[in-house]
Amino acid sequence: MLVLKRRIGQSILIDGRILVKVLSTARGSAVIGIQAPVAVPVLREEVVGAVLDVVEPKEEKATP
């Protein structure tokens, strides 16, 4: 994992086509903007996890 510090207005370019920009910060969180081609899905990790839980529910342990 690459860890960087950025200030408001600064950005990171990934693979020459995905731009991640810090828009604002407040109270320990950051608002970021992501500009990517339509063919590149941009999803929040918690949303992906929730979708996977619905599609592939975890097996429940049998109680003895």
Jmol script that loads the backbone (N, CA, C; Angstrom):
load data "model"
ATOM      1  N   MET A   1       0.842  -1.172   0.000  1.00  0.00           N
ATOM      2  CA  MET A   1       0.000   0.000   0.000  1.00  0.00           C
ATOM      3  C   MET A   1       0.893   1.242   0.000  1.00  0.00           C
ATOM      4  N   LEU A   2       0.594   2.141  -0.864  1.00  0.00           N
ATOM      5  CA  LEU A   2       1.288   3.420  -0.924  1.00  0.00           C
ATOM      6  C   LEU A   2       0.525   4.416  -0.057  1.00  0.00           C
ATOM      7  N   VAL A   3       1.204   5.082   0.846  1.00  0.00           N
ATOM      8  CA  VAL A   3       0.578   6.066   1.733  1.00  0.00           C
ATOM      9  C   VAL A   3       1.187   7.423   1.426  1.00  0.00           C
ATOM     10  N   LEU A   4       0.338   8.391   1.123  1.00  0.00           N
ATOM     11  CA  LEU A   4       0.794   9.739   0.770  1.00  0.00           C
ATOM     12  C   LEU A   4       0.060  10.781   1.595  1.00  0.00           C
ATOM     13  N   LYS A   5       0.693  11.902   1.811  1.00  0.00           N
ATOM     14  CA  LYS A   5       0.020  13.055   2.396  1.00  0.00           C
ATOM     15  C   LYS A   5      -0.301  14.006   1.259  1.00  0.00           C
ATOM     16  N   ARG A   6      -1.473  14.518   1.234  1.00  0.00           N
ATOM     17  CA  ARG A   6      -1.901  15.501   0.243  1.00  0.00           C
ATOM     18  C   ARG A   6      -2.619  16.629   0.957  1.00  0.00           C
ATOM     19  N   ARG A   7      -2.543  17.792   0.407  1.00  0.00           N
ATOM     20  CA  ARG A   7      -3.258  18.951   0.944  1.00  0.00           C
ATOM     21  C   ARG A   7      -4.466  19.233   0.066  1.00  0.00           C
ATOM     22  N   ILE A   8      -5.357  20.044   0.563  1.00  0.00           N
ATOM     23  CA  ILE A   8      -6.552  20.412  -0.195  1.00  0.00           C
ATOM     24  C   ILE A   8      -6.137  20.965  -1.554  1.00  0.00           C
ATOM     25  N   GLY A   9      -6.767  20.439  -2.593  1.00  0.00           N
ATOM     26  CA  GLY A   9      -6.473  20.871  -3.954  1.00  0.00           C
ATOM     27  C   GLY A   9      -5.417  20.026  -4.651  1.00  0.00           C
ATOM     28  N   GLN A  10      -4.655  19.235  -3.881  1.00  0.00           N
ATOM     29  CA  GLN A  10      -3.646  18.385  -4.494  1.00  0.00           C
ATOM     30  C   GLN A  10      -4.287  17.076  -4.950  1.00  0.00           C
ATOM     31  N   SER A  11      -3.668  16.443  -5.930  1.00  0.00           N
ATOM     32  CA  SER A  11      -4.238  15.226  -6.485  1.00  0.00           C
ATOM     33  C   SER A  11      -3.181  14.176  -6.743  1.00  0.00           C
ATOM     34  N   ILE A  12      -3.656  12.984  -7.047  1.00  0.00           N
ATOM     35  CA  ILE A  12      -2.822  11.834  -7.369  1.00  0.00           C
ATOM     36  C   ILE A  12      -3.338  11.280  -8.687  1.00  0.00           C
ATOM     37  N   LEU A  13      -2.454  10.949  -9.591  1.00  0.00           N
ATOM     38  CA  LEU A  13      -2.831  10.363 -10.872  1.00  0.00           C
ATOM     39  C   LEU A  13      -2.436   8.886 -10.865  1.00  0.00           C
ATOM     40  N   ILE A  14      -3.404   8.018 -11.126  1.00  0.00           N
ATOM     41  CA  ILE A  14      -3.173   6.575 -11.119  1.00  0.00           C
ATOM     42  C   ILE A  14      -3.304   6.059 -12.544  1.00  0.00           C
ATOM     43  N   ASP A  15      -2.291   5.374 -13.001  1.00  0.00           N
ATOM     44  CA  ASP A  15      -2.289   4.743 -14.324  1.00  0.00           C
ATOM     45  C   ASP A  15      -2.534   5.741 -15.456  1.00  0.00           C
ATOM     46  N   GLY A  16      -2.238   6.994 -15.210  1.00  0.00           N
ATOM     47  CA  GLY A  16      -2.384   7.998 -16.253  1.00  0.00           C
ATOM     48  C   GLY A  16      -3.817   8.329 -16.630  1.00  0.00           C
ATOM     49  N   ARG A  17      -4.794   7.727 -15.930  1.00  0.00           N
ATOM     50  CA  ARG A  17      -6.184   7.990 -16.316  1.00  0.00           C
ATOM     51  C   ARG A  17      -7.150   8.139 -15.155  1.00  0.00           C
ATOM     52  N   ILE A  18      -6.717   7.890 -13.928  1.00  0.00           N
ATOM     53  CA  ILE A  18      -7.594   8.023 -12.761  1.00  0.00           C
ATOM     54  C   ILE A  18      -7.025   9.128 -11.874  1.00  0.00           C
ATOM     55  N   LEU A  19      -7.805  10.164 -11.668  1.00  0.00           N
ATOM     56  CA  LEU A  19      -7.373  11.305 -10.880  1.00  0.00           C
ATOM     57  C   LEU A  19      -8.126  11.297  -9.549  1.00  0.00           C
ATOM     58  N   VAL A  20      -7.368  11.317  -8.442  1.00  0.00           N
ATOM     59  CA  VAL A  20      -7.945  11.370  -7.100  1.00  0.00           C
ATOM     60  C   VAL A  20      -7.509  12.702  -6.500  1.00  0.00           C
ATOM     61  N   LYS A  21      -8.487  13.540  -6.118  1.00  0.00           N
ATOM     62  CA  LYS A  21      -8.178  14.888  -5.641  1.00  0.00           C
ATOM     63  C   LYS A  21      -8.798  15.118  -4.264  1.00  0.00           C
ATOM     64  N   VAL A  22      -8.024  15.722  -3.364  1.00  0.00           N
ATOM     65  CA  VAL A  22      -8.529  16.086  -2.040  1.00  0.00           C
ATOM     66  C   VAL A  22      -9.307  17.397  -2.195  1.00  0.00           C
ATOM     67  N   LEU A  23     -10.602  17.340  -1.889  1.00  0.00           N
ATOM     68  CA  LEU A  23     -11.446  18.522  -2.054  1.00  0.00           C
ATOM     69  C   LEU A  23     -11.557  19.326  -0.761  1.00  0.00           C
ATOM     70  N   SER A  24     -11.660  18.622   0.371  1.00  0.00           N
ATOM     71  CA  SER A  24     -11.706  19.309   1.663  1.00  0.00           C
ATOM     72  C   SER A  24     -11.404  18.317   2.780  1.00  0.00           C
ATOM     73  N   THR A  25     -11.101  18.860   3.952  1.00  0.00           N
ATOM     74  CA  THR A  25     -10.884  18.036   5.135  1.00  0.00           C
ATOM     75  C   THR A  25     -11.560  18.712   6.320  1.00  0.00           C
ATOM     76  N   ALA A  26     -12.048  17.898   7.240  1.00  0.00           N
ATOM     77  CA  ALA A  26     -12.664  18.432   8.451  1.00  0.00           C
ATOM     78  C   ALA A  26     -12.838  17.308   9.464  1.00  0.00           C
ATOM     79  N   ARG A  27     -12.528  17.598  10.687  1.00  0.00           N
ATOM     80  CA  ARG A  27     -12.747  16.679  11.814  1.00  0.00           C
ATOM     81  C   ARG A  27     -12.286  15.254  11.549  1.00  0.00           C
ATOM     82  N   GLY A  28     -11.100  15.091  11.028  1.00  0.00           N
ATOM     83  CA  GLY A  28     -10.532  13.766  10.856  1.00  0.00           C
ATOM     84  C   GLY A  28     -10.978  13.007   9.626  1.00  0.00           C
ATOM     85  N   SER A  29     -11.699  13.642   8.728  1.00  0.00           N
ATOM     86  CA  SER A  29     -12.079  12.956   7.493  1.00  0.00           C
ATOM     87  C   SER A  29     -11.756  13.843   6.294  1.00  0.00           C
ATOM     88  N   ALA A  30     -11.709  13.223   5.148  1.00  0.00           N
ATOM     89  CA  ALA A  30     -11.385  13.954   3.922  1.00  0.00           C
ATOM     90  C   ALA A  30     -12.479  13.726   2.891  1.00  0.00           C
ATOM     91  N   VAL A  31     -12.768  14.737   2.129  1.00  0.00           N
ATOM     92  CA  VAL A  31     -13.683  14.620   0.990  1.00  0.00           C
ATOM     93  C   VAL A  31     -12.801  14.554  -0.247  1.00  0.00           C
ATOM     94  N   ILE A  32     -12.956  13.470  -1.014  1.00  0.00           N
ATOM     95  CA  ILE A  32     -12.132  13.312  -2.206  1.00  0.00           C
ATOM     96  C   ILE A  32     -13.016  13.242  -3.438  1.00  0.00           C
ATOM     97  N   GLY A  33     -12.437  13.632  -4.546  1.00  0.00           N
ATOM     98  CA  GLY A  33     -13.100  13.505  -5.839  1.00  0.00           C
ATOM     99  C   GLY A  33     -12.312  12.515  -6.678  1.00  0.00           C
ATOM    100  N   ILE A  34     -13.029  11.672  -7.403  1.00  0.00           N
ATOM    101  CA  ILE A  34     -12.367  10.670  -8.246  1.00  0.00           C
ATOM    102  C   ILE A  34     -12.880  10.851  -9.668  1.00  0.00           C
ATOM    103  N   GLN A  35     -11.956  11.063 -10.584  1.00  0.00           N
ATOM    104  CA  GLN A  35     -12.290  11.201 -11.995  1.00  0.00           C
ATOM    105  C   GLN A  35     -11.665  10.012 -12.713  1.00  0.00           C
ATOM    106  N   ALA A  36     -12.521   9.171 -13.312  1.00  0.00           N
ATOM    107  CA  ALA A  36     -12.040   7.960 -13.976  1.00  0.00           C
ATOM    108  C   ALA A  36     -12.871   7.699 -15.223  1.00  0.00           C
ATOM    109  N   PRO A  37     -12.312   6.961 -16.172  1.00  0.00           N
ATOM    110  CA  PRO A  37     -13.095   6.595 -17.350  1.00  0.00           C
ATOM    111  C   PRO A  37     -14.335   5.788 -16.948  1.00  0.00           C
ATOM    112  N   VAL A  38     -15.367   5.868 -17.738  1.00  0.00           N
ATOM    113  CA  VAL A  38     -16.615   5.162 -17.456  1.00  0.00           C
ATOM    114  C   VAL A  38     -16.378   3.659 -17.313  1.00  0.00           C
ATOM    115  N   ALA A  39     -15.434   3.119 -18.033  1.00  0.00           N
ATOM    116  CA  ALA A  39     -15.163   1.680 -18.002  1.00  0.00           C
ATOM    117  C   ALA A  39     -14.499   1.226 -16.703  1.00  0.00           C
ATOM    118  N   VAL A  40     -14.063   2.164 -15.863  1.00  0.00           N
ATOM    119  CA  VAL A  40     -13.406   1.817 -14.600  1.00  0.00           C
ATOM    120  C   VAL A  40     -14.421   1.968 -13.468  1.00  0.00           C
ATOM    121  N   PRO A  41     -14.836   0.857 -12.848  1.00  0.00           N
ATOM    122  CA  PRO A  41     -15.787   0.976 -11.736  1.00  0.00           C
ATOM    123  C   PRO A  41     -15.109   1.614 -10.519  1.00  0.00           C
ATOM    124  N   VAL A  42     -15.804   2.545  -9.898  1.00  0.00           N
ATOM    125  CA  VAL A  42     -15.314   3.186  -8.677  1.00  0.00           C
ATOM    126  C   VAL A  42     -16.370   2.930  -7.611  1.00  0.00           C
ATOM    127  N   LEU A  43     -16.044   2.070  -6.650  1.00  0.00           N
ATOM    128  CA  LEU A  43     -17.000   1.660  -5.625  1.00  0.00           C
ATOM    129  C   LEU A  43     -16.390   1.824  -4.242  1.00  0.00           C
ATOM    130  N   ARG A  44     -17.232   2.178  -3.270  1.00  0.00           N
ATOM    131  CA  ARG A  44     -16.780   2.226  -1.886  1.00  0.00           C
ATOM    132  C   ARG A  44     -16.651   0.805  -1.365  1.00  0.00           C
ATOM    133  N   GLU A  45     -15.636   0.549  -0.578  1.00  0.00           N
ATOM    134  CA  GLU A  45     -15.353  -0.797  -0.084  1.00  0.00           C
ATOM    135  C   GLU A  45     -16.532  -1.373   0.699  1.00  0.00           C
ATOM    136  N   GLU A  46     -17.194  -0.565   1.526  1.00  0.00           N
ATOM    137  CA  GLU A  46     -18.312  -1.088   2.318  1.00  0.00           C
ATOM    138  C   GLU A  46     -19.503  -1.467   1.448  1.00  0.00           C
ATOM    139  N   VAL A  47     -19.672  -0.804   0.324  1.00  0.00           N
ATOM    140  CA  VAL A  47     -20.750  -1.161  -0.598  1.00  0.00           C
ATOM    141  C   VAL A  47     -20.445  -2.502  -1.266  1.00  0.00           C
ATOM    142  N   VAL A  48     -19.216  -2.693  -1.681  1.00  0.00           N
ATOM    143  CA  VAL A  48     -18.815  -3.959  -2.294  1.00  0.00           C
ATOM    144  C   VAL A  48     -19.022  -5.095  -1.299  1.00  0.00           C
ATOM    145  N   GLY A  49     -18.628  -4.889  -0.048  1.00  0.00           N
ATOM    146  CA  GLY A  49     -18.806  -5.906   0.981  1.00  0.00           C
ATOM    147  C   GLY A  49     -20.265  -6.252   1.208  1.00  0.00           C
ATOM    148  N   ALA A  50     -21.132  -5.244   1.227  1.00  0.00           N
ATOM    149  CA  ALA A  50     -22.557  -5.483   1.430  1.00  0.00           C
ATOM    150  C   ALA A  50     -23.152  -6.254   0.254  1.00  0.00           C
ATOM    151  N   VAL A  51     -22.758  -5.926  -0.944  1.00  0.00           N
ATOM    152  CA  VAL A  51     -23.256  -6.624  -2.134  1.00  0.00           C
ATOM    153  C   VAL A  51     -22.792  -8.076  -2.119  1.00  0.00           C
ATOM    154  N   LEU A  52     -21.537  -8.298  -1.770  1.00  0.00           N
ATOM    155  CA  LEU A  52     -21.025  -9.668  -1.712  1.00  0.00           C
ATOM    156  C   LEU A  52     -21.740 -10.486  -0.644  1.00  0.00           C
ATOM    157  N   ASP A  53     -22.103  -9.863   0.483  1.00  0.00           N
ATOM    158  CA  ASP A  53     -22.841 -10.574   1.531  1.00  0.00           C
ATOM    159  C   ASP A  53     -24.215 -11.003   1.046  1.00  0.00           C
ATOM    160  N   VAL A  54     -24.832 -10.212   0.179  1.00  0.00           N
ATOM    161  CA  VAL A  54     -26.152 -10.568  -0.363  1.00  0.00           C
ATOM    162  C   VAL A  54     -26.002 -11.657  -1.419  1.00  0.00           C
ATOM    163  N   VAL A  55     -25.017 -11.517  -2.282  1.00  0.00           N
ATOM    164  CA  VAL A  55     -24.816 -12.471  -3.370  1.00  0.00           C
ATOM    165  C   VAL A  55     -24.265 -13.795  -2.853  1.00  0.00           C
ATOM    166  N   GLU A  56     -23.323 -13.728  -1.927  1.00  0.00           N
ATOM    167  CA  GLU A  56     -22.685 -14.922  -1.375  1.00  0.00           C
ATOM    168  C   GLU A  56     -22.811 -14.902   0.143  1.00  0.00           C
ATOM    169  N   PRO A  57     -24.012 -15.226   0.673  1.00  0.00           N
ATOM    170  CA  PRO A  57     -24.181 -15.168   2.129  1.00  0.00           C
ATOM    171  C   PRO A  57     -23.221 -16.135   2.829  1.00  0.00           C
ATOM    172  N   LYS A  58     -22.758 -15.710   4.003  1.00  0.00           N
ATOM    173  CA  LYS A  58     -21.856 -16.540   4.780  1.00  0.00           C
ATOM    174  C   LYS A  58     -22.635 -17.730   5.329  1.00  0.00           C
ATOM    175  N   GLU A  59     -21.986 -18.898   5.333  1.00  0.00           N
ATOM    176  CA  GLU A  59     -22.633 -20.080   5.873  1.00  0.00           C
ATOM    177  C   GLU A  59     -22.765 -19.948   7.371  1.00  0.00           C
ATOM    178  N   GLU A  60     -23.959 -20.279   7.893  1.00  0.00           N
ATOM    179  CA  GLU A  60     -24.167 -20.232   9.331  1.00  0.00           C
ATOM    180  C   GLU A  60     -23.709 -21.552   9.930  1.00  0.00           C
ATOM    181  N   LYS A  61     -23.088 -21.458  11.099  1.00  0.00           N
ATOM    182  CA  LYS A  61     -22.635 -22.650  11.760  1.00  0.00           C
ATOM    183  C   LYS A  61     -23.835 -23.395  12.349  1.00  0.00           C
ATOM    184  N   ALA A  62     -23.854 -24.698  12.197  1.00  0.00           N
ATOM    185  CA  ALA A  62     -24.931 -25.505  12.771  1.00  0.00           C
ATOM    186  C   ALA A  62     -24.722 -25.596  14.281  1.00  0.00           C
ATOM    187  N   THR A  63     -25.787 -25.395  15.021  1.00  0.00           N
ATOM    188  CA  THR A  63     -25.694 -25.483  16.467  1.00  0.00           C
ATOM    189  C   THR A  63     -25.978 -26.906  16.909  1.00  0.00           C
ATOM    190  N   PRO A  64     -25.151 -27.457  17.817  1.00  0.00           N
ATOM    191  CA  PRO A  64     -25.353 -28.843  18.251  1.00  0.00           C
ATOM    192  C   PRO A  64     -26.548 -29.006  19.144  1.00  0.00           C
TER     193      PRO A  64
END
end "model"
wireframe off; spacefill off
backbone 0.3
color backbone group
